[in-house]
Amino acid sequence: MEAERDAILAALRPVVDGIAATFGPVCEVVLHDYRRPEQSVVALSGAVTGRSVGGAMSQIGLRMVARGDEAADELNYVTRTDTGKLVKSSTMLLRDSTGAVFGALCVNVDVGAASEVHALLGALAGIGATPAEPPVTTFGDDIDSVVDVMLDAHRHQSWALLDRAGRLDLFRSLDERGVFAVRRAIEQVAGRLGISRASAYSYLSQSRKQPRTGSRDGGREGVRDGVGGGARDGDRDGVGEGARDGVGEEARGGARDAARGWANDGGHS
C-alpha cells in the first residue's frame, strides 16, 4: 500500500509544475504527503504562500488529517495570509485504492489584485458591497509555529480560570482541528498551558470520550491514539497518580504515530 501511495505522489509531481505554469506567477501548487505532517510538502511550484519543499502542513491540512477518511475536498475557499495577501484555494484529497486519505493536491491563487479591481468597479457602479473578511492564516515550514497559532486562537481565558468543562472544550477544539496529529504536540500544548504531560493526555482522553457536538464527526467516542483509561481527576490539573500510571508506552507510542493512524479555523492548503 505504501508503494501505491508513493507511486501516486510521483505521478503528480509533473502536474504540480504544469498547473503553476498554466496560471502564472499568481498561482502556487503544493503536493502534500499527509503521512508526515511535519514535512508534508513533497513538491511545490509557485510562491504565493512562501513555503518550500520539506515544509509543514497548515491549518487546513491538519483539519483534513483530523477528519481522516471522512474528509472531503474543499474548493474555492478564500483566506488571508498574516501578511495581508488575499488567497483563493482548493484542496483536493489523494486516496489510495482502499479509499484511505494520505495526501492532497492544493492550488493557491493570489486574488488580491483581482479583488481590488472588483471593488473599484463596484464602487464606480454604485453597487459595491463590503465582502465578509476572510479568516487570517499563519503558516510556514515549521509545524510548531502552526500549532502555536492554533493554540493562541483558542485560548480565550487563562487555563487557571477555566473549569473542567472549559478545559475539556479546549482540548476537544484543538483535537478537532488536527493539532494532536502532530508529533510532540501533546508536549507543546502542555508546556504552553503550564500543565504536566500526563495532565494533557488525561484531558485529551476525556475529551475524546464525549460526543463531538460541533464537528462533522458527530458522535465519535473513544481514544484514537492509544491513551488508556488510567487517567483520573486527582490533582490540581485534574490528574492523579492513576493518570501517571495510565500514560505508558502504549499511550506515548500512539501519540507519536497519530499522524499515521487517523491522519476547524480557515487556512491555506
C-alpha positions as CSV (number, residue, x, y, z in Angstrom):
1,M,0.0,0.0,0.0
2,E,2.9,2.4,0.8
3,A,4.3,1.7,-2.7
4,E,1.0,2.6,-4.3
5,R,0.8,5.9,-2.4
6,D,4.4,6.7,-3.3
7,A,3.6,6.0,-7.0
8,I,0.6,8.3,-6.9
9,L,2.7,11.1,-5.5
10,A,5.4,10.5,-8.0
11,A,2.8,10.7,-10.9
12,L,1.5,14.0,-9.6
13,R,4.9,15.8,-9.4
14,P,4.9,17.0,-13.0
15,V,1.2,18.0,-12.6
16,V,2.3,20.5,-9.9
17,D,4.6,22.3,-12.3
18,G,2.1,22.1,-15.2
19,I,-0.7,23.8,-13.3
20,A,1.5,26.5,-11.9
21,A,3.0,27.2,-15.3
22,T,-0.5,27.5,-16.8
23,F,-1.8,30.1,-14.4
24,G,1.5,32.1,-14.0
25,P,3.1,33.9,-11.0
26,V,-0.2,34.4,-9.1
27,C,-0.6,30.6,-8.7
28,E,1.1,28.2,-6.3
29,V,0.6,24.4,-6.4
30,V,1.5,22.2,-3.4
31,L,1.6,18.4,-3.2
32,H,1.2,17.1,0.4
33,D,2.0,13.7,1.9
34,Y,-0.1,13.5,5.0
35,R,1.9,10.6,6.3
36,R,4.4,13.1,7.7
37,P,2.6,16.3,8.8
38,E,5.8,18.0,10.0
39,Q,7.3,17.7,6.4
40,S,4.2,17.2,4.3
41,V,5.2,19.4,1.3
42,V,6.8,16.9,-1.2
43,A,6.5,19.1,-4.3
44,L,5.8,22.8,-4.8
45,S,5.7,25.3,-7.7
46,G,5.0,29.0,-7.3
47,A,5.5,31.4,-4.4
48,V,2.1,32.6,-3.1
49,T,2.4,31.4,0.5
50,G,6.2,31.4,0.9
51,R,6.6,27.7,1.7
52,S,9.2,25.3,0.4
53,V,9.6,21.6,-0.2
54,G,10.0,19.8,3.2
55,G,7.7,22.3,4.9
56,A,4.8,21.5,7.2
57,M,1.1,21.4,6.5
58,S,-1.1,24.3,7.5
59,Q,-4.3,24.5,9.5
60,I,-6.4,23.3,6.6
61,G,-4.2,20.3,6.2
62,L,-4.3,19.5,9.9
63,R,-8.1,19.7,9.8
64,M,-8.2,17.2,6.9
65,V,-5.9,14.9,8.8
66,A,-8.2,15.1,11.9
67,R,-11.2,14.1,9.7
68,G,-9.3,11.1,8.3
69,D,-11.0,9.2,5.6
70,E,-14.3,11.1,6.1
71,A,-12.6,14.3,4.9
72,A,-13.9,15.9,1.7
73,D,-12.4,18.2,-0.9
74,E,-12.6,21.9,-0.1
75,L,-12.8,24.1,-3.2
76,N,-12.6,27.8,-3.9
77,Y,-12.3,29.0,-0.3
78,V,-10.8,32.4,0.4
79,T,-8.4,33.3,3.2
80,R,-5.9,36.0,4.0
81,T,-2.2,35.4,5.0
82,D,-0.7,37.0,8.0
83,T,1.0,39.5,5.6
84,G,-2.4,40.6,4.3
85,K,-2.4,38.7,1.0
86,L,-5.8,37.5,-0.2
87,V,-5.7,33.9,-1.5
88,K,-8.3,31.6,-3.1
89,S,-7.5,28.0,-2.6
90,S,-8.7,24.5,-3.4
91,T,-7.7,21.3,-1.6
92,M,-8.2,18.0,-3.5
93,L,-7.5,14.9,-1.4
94,L,-5.5,12.0,-2.5
95,R,-6.8,8.5,-1.8
96,D,-5.3,5.0,-2.3
97,S,-7.2,2.1,-3.8
98,T,-8.9,1.4,-0.4
99,G,-10.2,4.9,-0.2
100,A,-7.9,6.0,2.6
101,V,-6.8,9.6,2.5
102,F,-3.0,10.0,2.5
103,G,-2.3,13.4,0.9
104,A,-3.6,16.3,-1.1
105,L,-3.0,18.4,-4.2
106,C,-3.6,22.1,-3.4
107,V,-3.8,25.2,-5.5
108,N,-3.4,28.6,-4.1
109,V,-4.1,31.7,-6.2
110,D,-3.3,35.3,-5.2
111,V,-6.5,37.2,-5.9
112,G,-5.6,40.4,-4.2
113,A,-5.3,42.4,-7.5
114,A,-8.5,41.0,-8.9
115,S,-10.3,41.7,-5.7
116,E,-9.2,45.4,-5.7
117,V,-10.4,45.8,-9.3
118,H,-13.7,44.2,-8.5
119,A,-14.2,46.6,-5.5
120,L,-13.2,49.6,-7.7
121,L,-15.7,48.6,-10.4
122,G,-18.4,48.0,-7.8
123,A,-17.8,51.4,-6.2
124,L,-17.9,53.2,-9.6
125,A,-21.2,51.5,-10.4
126,G,-22.6,52.3,-7.0
127,I,-23.2,48.6,-6.2
128,G,-20.2,47.8,-4.2
129,A,-20.8,45.8,-1.1
130,T,-18.3,45.1,1.7
131,P,-17.4,41.4,1.5
132,A,-17.0,39.4,4.6
133,E,-13.5,39.5,5.9
134,P,-11.8,36.1,5.3
135,P,-10.0,34.3,8.1
136,V,-6.3,35.0,8.6
137,T,-4.0,32.1,8.3
138,T,-0.4,31.9,9.6
139,F,1.6,29.0,8.3
140,G,5.2,28.2,7.5
141,D,7.7,25.4,7.1
142,D,7.8,24.9,10.9
143,I,4.9,22.8,12.2
144,D,5.4,24.1,15.8
145,S,4.6,27.7,14.7
146,V,1.4,26.4,13.1
147,V,0.4,24.6,16.3
148,D,1.2,27.7,18.4
149,V,-1.0,29.9,16.3
150,M,-3.9,27.4,16.6
151,L,-3.4,27.2,20.3
152,D,-3.3,31.0,20.7
153,A,-6.6,31.3,18.7
154,H,-8.4,29.1,21.2
155,R,-7.1,30.5,24.5
156,H,-9.8,32.9,25.4
157,Q,-9.1,32.5,29.1
158,S,-6.3,31.7,31.4
159,W,-6.0,27.9,31.9
160,A,-6.2,28.5,35.7
161,L,-9.6,30.3,35.3
162,L,-11.2,27.5,33.2
163,D,-13.4,25.0,34.9
164,R,-13.2,21.3,34.0
165,A,-15.8,21.6,31.2
166,G,-13.9,24.6,29.7
167,R,-10.6,22.6,29.8
168,L,-12.2,19.7,28.0
169,D,-13.7,22.0,25.5
170,L,-10.3,23.5,24.7
171,F,-8.7,20.1,24.2
172,R,-11.7,19.0,22.1
173,S,-11.4,22.1,19.9
174,L,-7.7,21.6,19.4
175,D,-8.3,17.9,18.6
176,E,-10.9,18.6,16.0
177,R,-8.5,20.9,14.3
178,G,-5.9,18.2,14.0
179,V,-3.4,19.6,16.4
180,F,-2.7,16.3,18.0
181,A,-1.9,14.7,14.6
182,V,1.5,16.4,15.0
183,R,4.3,14.6,16.7
184,R,5.2,16.1,20.1
185,A,2.1,18.3,20.0
186,I,0.9,17.0,23.4
187,E,4.2,18.2,25.0
188,Q,3.9,21.5,23.2
189,V,0.4,22.1,24.3
190,A,1.2,21.0,27.9
191,G,4.1,23.4,28.0
192,R,2.1,26.3,26.7
193,L,-0.7,25.7,29.3
194,G,1.7,25.1,32.2
195,I,0.5,21.6,33.0
196,S,2.1,18.2,33.0
197,R,2.2,15.9,30.0
198,A,0.2,13.4,32.0
199,S,-2.5,16.0,32.6
200,A,-2.6,16.8,28.9
201,Y,-3.0,13.2,28.0
202,S,-5.8,12.9,30.5
203,Y,-7.8,15.8,29.2
204,L,-7.3,14.7,25.7
205,S,-8.5,11.2,26.5
206,Q,-11.5,12.5,28.4
207,S,-12.5,15.0,25.7
208,R,-12.5,12.2,23.1
209,K,-14.8,10.1,25.2
210,Q,-17.5,12.8,25.0
211,P,-19.7,13.3,21.9
212,R,-18.4,15.9,19.5
213,T,-21.3,18.3,19.3
214,G,-19.6,20.9,17.0
215,S,-17.8,18.8,14.4
216,R,-18.7,16.8,11.4
217,D,-17.5,13.7,13.3
218,G,-20.6,14.0,15.5
219,G,-20.9,11.1,17.9
220,R,-17.4,9.6,17.7
221,E,-16.2,8.4,21.0
222,G,-13.2,6.7,22.5
223,V,-9.5,7.2,22.2
224,R,-7.6,7.1,18.9
225,D,-4.0,7.4,20.0
226,G,-3.7,4.6,22.5
227,V,-4.3,6.7,25.6
228,G,-5.7,4.2,28.1
229,G,-8.3,4.8,30.7
230,G,-5.9,5.2,33.6
231,A,-6.4,8.9,33.8
232,R,-8.2,10.2,36.9
233,D,-9.1,13.7,38.1
234,G,-6.9,13.8,41.3
235,D,-4.6,16.8,41.5
236,R,-5.0,20.5,40.6
237,D,-4.5,19.7,36.9
238,G,-7.3,17.1,37.0
239,V,-4.7,14.2,37.1
240,G,-3.9,11.9,39.9
241,E,-1.5,9.1,40.3
242,G,-3.8,7.0,38.2
243,A,-3.2,9.2,35.2
244,R,0.6,8.9,35.5
245,D,0.2,5.2,35.7
246,G,-2.1,5.2,32.7
247,V,0.2,7.0,30.4
248,G,2.6,4.3,29.4
249,E,4.5,3.3,26.3
250,E,1.3,2.5,24.5
251,A,0.0,6.0,25.0
252,R,3.2,7.6,24.1
253,G,3.6,5.4,21.1
254,G,0.1,6.1,20.0
255,A,0.7,9.8,20.2
256,R,3.9,9.6,18.2
257,D,2.1,7.6,15.5
258,A,-1.2,9.6,15.5
259,A,-0.4,11.2,12.1
260,R,-0.2,7.8,10.6
261,G,-3.3,6.4,12.4
262,W,-6.0,9.0,11.9
263,A,-4.2,11.4,10.0
264,N,-11.6,23.9,12.3
265,D,-10.1,27.6,11.5
266,G,-9.6,28.5,7.9
267,G,-6.3,28.0,6.3
268,H,-4.3,27.6,3.1
269,S,-3.6,24.2,1.7
